Amino acid sequence: MPEQITPLSVLYLQLHGAGTAVCVVLFLYLLLCRGKAIAPDITPPARLRRWTAALFGIMALVHVWWILFYTYSDDNRSVIYGLLVAMDCMTLPPVFIGTLLNMLQDRRRPQWFFVVALAPCAVFAVLQTALPSNDLTTPNMIYGLVLAVAFIIYMVVAVRQYGRWLRDNYADLEHKEVWVSLALLIGLMLLLMSYEYTDSYVMSTIAHLTGFPLAGLLLWRVETLPQLDKAAEREDDILPEAETIPEPLPVSDALSHIGQLLAKHCEDTQLYLQPDLTLTQLSTAIGVNHYYLSQYFASQDISYYAYIHDLRVRHFIARYRELTSAHVPIVAQQLAHESGYHSYSTFSTAFKQRMHKSVTAWMREEVLTPM
């Protein structure tokens, strides 16, 4: 970096100090504060909260030793520089990866593999210090770039699987948006790479400016992501083995029997009105194995998500017409809540997908249509 003091370099240092302060505040907040500033009625995963606190804590330390990086940047074969590179490789990337993986609650993903994959970066740094005649900085940076690209590809696949898993097991997807994980991944990756692979105040300043909204998005994700059903998590944590997977059911009497059980124990009892009803809870209520119930929905060419929303929307329509006939004032938001929805926006989306018109337009037509 240029050594002369310029307005841009002053702005960079101010943003660097502000970024450090924000990371310290968020680290202490997530680690020590029992209350929640955002969505206090939601209970987030404690494990994700701890990982994110660790990430902010390490980011605060990183802001300190990146200053040392620049101090020793002219002597990148010194012992101190090598130790800084090793600390950077073995602290920030593993915690960053662990935080992102813990946003995916569909199963416990092995994290030791990513730590092992990062180990060569630290080895390169140690060898650079021990063998100053060899320039290992370039291969280390290339290896890190390859790992970053590989992890992005892995996360894209994992997030797609996570989205399908949510729709197969949960009817209410409020605040479980999967795109946030990818947005954070790409944003933070670009931020880190701007530090590692550029030597410009302009790029570093842009990285700092980008870091503030990313920190806010990460905090929002941690505060609003609900703890998913533990029973469903345990069931999906078990890796399928040949001897533990039930034999496929024939698409015949057995599957039609499940349909009868659903009609009796879910539809007749209006169990579908229970908010956050999961596939595992439904399978327990009707007395059918989770695997068999999933196979039943697949045989009907629908998902659990679609099945529950169909019932809820039909319930809303029936209740609306019943209240209209009785000349009872109707509040759509309240009736949606009675139909099993935490969020009106979730209901509105489900309603429009099934009725091909908005709730307001449908209600207007209902008023104009004689009963």
Secondary structure, DSSP 4 states (H G I P E B T S, - for coil): ---S--HHHHHHHHHHHHHHHHHHHHHHHHHH--S-SS-TT----HHHHHHHHHHHHHHHHHHHHHHHHHHTTT-TTSHHHHHHHHHHHHHHHHHHHHHHHTT-TTS----HHHHHHHHHHHHHHHHHHH-TTS--HHHHHHHHHHHHHHHHHHHHHHHHHHHHHHHHHBS--TT--THHHHHHHHHHHHHHHHHHS---HHHHHHHHHHHHHHHHHHHHHHHH-PPPPHHHHHHHHSPP-TTTSPPPPPTTHHHHHHHHHHIIIIITTTGGGSTT-BHHHHHHHHT--HHHHHHHHHHTT--HHHHHHHHHHHHHHHHHHHHHHTT----HHHHHHHTT-S-HHHHHHHHHHHHSS-HHHHHHHHHHS--
